[in-house]
Amino acid sequence: MSRTRHTLVIALITGSLVAGGCGGGGTSDTTTGSTAGTAATETTTDADVTTTTSTVTAPPTTATVPDGPTGVVDGGVLVADVQQINRLLTQFAQHLAAASESPAALKERLPVLRSRLALVDGYATRIRGYTVSDAPLERRRKALAAPLRRVVKVGGVFVDAASDGDYARTQAVATEFKAALVRLRTAAAK
């Protein structure tokens, strides 16, 4: 895949994450207690050419999802889990944006991307393991289940394709991944 196409694919997905409220500044990774997704941007101007270089510090890839409650829970439990999913998708977006420099940069970030998707999957599983006492929040919890599974599944296919160096497949899956993110954003807004 050419660098331009690679950058376009990454921009497509990152734009979808940011538009969905999953992008932005650094976030605190409460699963590990560390600061994750710390971004720095450097802009240099040489004659008529301006170059911007961005770096994102990689968070640890060994974080785990704490065991979740079962049975009927207060709405605050769902809110906290959804906020954690949002943080993880923000980190995913930040690392994906940092990987837009080249296919090699993407390959370098694959362990972090894979880790963030695994954590999203863990929280999605956690959410499916309980029922919320508040009826409107329970409807939202149910509405999030399928879109979360789809984001994790298609995101995994994207990361696997990038890992295999199959950039044609990566590009093809990028559109499907963006659609899965839009469905998740729609379900979260209901």
C-alpha positions in Angstrom: 0.0 0.0 0.0 1.4 3.4 -0.9 2.1 5.8 2.0 -0.7 8.1 0.8 -3.2 5.3 0.8 -1.9 4.0 4.1 -2.3 7.5 5.6 -5.8 7.8 4.1 -6.9 4.5 5.6 -5.6 5.4 9.1 -7.2 8.9 8.8 -10.5 7.3 7.9 -10.6 5.2 11.0 -9.1 7.8 13.3 -11.6 10.4 12.0 -14.4 8.0 12.8 -13.1 7.4 16.4 -12.6 11.1 17.0 -16.0 12.0 15.5 -17.5 9.5 17.9 -16.1 11.2 20.9 -13.3 8.6 21.2 -10.4 10.9 20.3 -8.6 13.8 21.8 -5.9 14.5 24.4 -4.1 12.0 26.6 -6.2 9.9 28.9 -5.5 8.2 32.2 -5.4 4.4 31.9 -7.3 3.4 35.0 -6.7 -0.3 34.3 -2.9 0.2 34.9 -2.7 3.4 36.7 -0.4 4.9 34.1 -0.8 7.8 31.8 -1.5 6.5 28.3 -1.7 8.1 24.9 0.5 11.1 25.7 0.9 13.0 22.5 3.5 15.5 21.4 3.5 17.5 18.2 6.5 19.2 16.6 6.2 21.5 13.6 9.2 22.7 11.6 9.3 25.1 8.7 12.0 24.9 6.1 11.6 27.5 3.3 8.1 26.7 1.7 7.7 23.3 3.4 6.1 22.8 6.8 6.5 19.4 8.4 4.6 18.2 11.4 5.7 15.2 13.4 3.6 13.6 16.1 4.6 11.1 18.7 2.4 9.1 21.1 3.9 7.4 24.1 2.8 3.8 24.1 0.9 2.6 27.2 1.7 -0.8 28.7 0.1 -3.7 26.8 -0.3 -6.0 29.8 -3.4 -4.4 31.4 -6.3 -6.5 32.4 -10.0 -5.9 33.0 -11.0 -6.3 36.6 -13.6 -8.9 37.3 -17.1 -7.5 37.0 -20.2 -7.7 39.1 -23.0 -10.1 38.3 -26.7 -9.9 38.9 -28.4 -6.5 39.2 -26.2 -3.5 39.6 -26.6 0.3 40.0 -26.4 2.4 36.8 -23.1 3.9 37.9 -21.4 0.5 37.2 -22.5 0.7 33.5 -21.5 4.3 33.3 -18.0 3.6 34.6 -17.6 0.6 32.2 -18.7 2.7 29.2 -16.3 5.5 30.2 -13.5 2.9 30.4 -14.4 1.6 26.9 -14.3 5.2 25.6 -10.9 5.7 27.1 -9.6 2.6 25.5 -11.0 3.5 22.1 -9.4 7.0 22.6 -6.1 5.3 23.2 -6.6 3.1 20.1 -7.4 6.2 18.0 -4.3 8.0 19.3 -2.0 5.1 18.5 -3.6 4.6 15.1 -3.1 8.3 14.3 0.5 8.0 15.3 0.8 4.9 13.0 -0.2 7.0 10.0 3.4 7.9 9.2 4.0 4.6 7.4 3.2 0.9 7.3 6.2 0.3 9.5 4.9 2.7 12.1 1.6 0.8 12.0 3.3 -2.5 12.4 5.3 -1.1 15.4 2.0 -0.1 17.1 0.2 -3.4 16.6 0.8 -4.8 20.1 -0.8 -1.7 21.7 -3.7 -1.7 19.2 -4.3 -5.4 19.8 -4.1 -4.8 23.6 -6.7 -1.9 23.5 -9.1 -4.1 21.5 -8.7 -7.0 24.0 -9.5 -4.6 26.8 -12.5 -3.3 25.0 -13.6 -6.9 24.5 -13.1 -7.6 28.2 -15.3 -4.6 29.2 -17.9 -5.7 26.7 -18.0 -9.1 28.2 -18.2 -7.6 31.7 -21.2 -5.4 30.6 -23.0 -8.5 29.3 -22.5 -10.2 32.7 -24.9 -8.0 34.6 -28.2 -6.2 34.5 -28.8 -2.6 35.4 -31.5 -1.7 37.9 -32.5 1.5 35.9 -34.7 0.5 33.0 -33.4 3.2 30.5 -29.8 2.3 31.3 -30.6 -1.4 31.0 -31.9 -0.8 27.5 -28.7 1.1 26.6 -26.6 -1.7 28.0 -28.4 -4.2 25.8 -28.1 -1.9 22.8 -24.4 -1.6 23.2 -23.7 -5.4 23.3 -23.8 -6.2 19.6 -22.0 -3.0 18.3 -19.2 -3.6 20.9 -18.7 -7.2 19.7 -18.6 -5.9 16.1 -16.0 -3.2 16.8 -13.8 -5.8 18.5 -14.2 -8.4 15.8 -13.7 -6.0 12.8 -10.9 -4.2 14.7 -9.2 -7.5 15.2 -9.4 -8.3 11.5 -7.9 -4.9 10.7 -5.0 -5.4 13.2 -4.5 -9.0 11.9 -4.4 -7.8 8.3 -1.9 -5.1 9.2 0.2 -7.6 11.1 0.2 -9.9 8.1 1.3 -7.0 5.9 -1.8 -7.4 3.8 -2.5 -3.6 3.3 -5.1 -4.2 0.6 -7.2 -6.2 3.1 -6.4 -3.6 5.8 -7.8 -0.9 3.5 -10.9 -3.0 2.7 -11.6 -3.6 6.4 -11.0 0.0 7.3 -14.4 1.0 5.9 -16.1 -1.9 7.7 -14.4 -0.9 10.9 -15.5 2.7 10.5 -19.1 1.5 10.0 -18.9 -0.6 13.2 -17.7 2.4 15.1 -20.6 4.5 13.7 -23.1 1.8 14.9 -21.5 1.8 18.3 -21.7 5.6 18.5 -25.4 5.4 17.5 -26.1 2.8 20.1 -24.4 4.8 22.8 -26.3 7.9 21.9 -29.8 6.3 22.2 
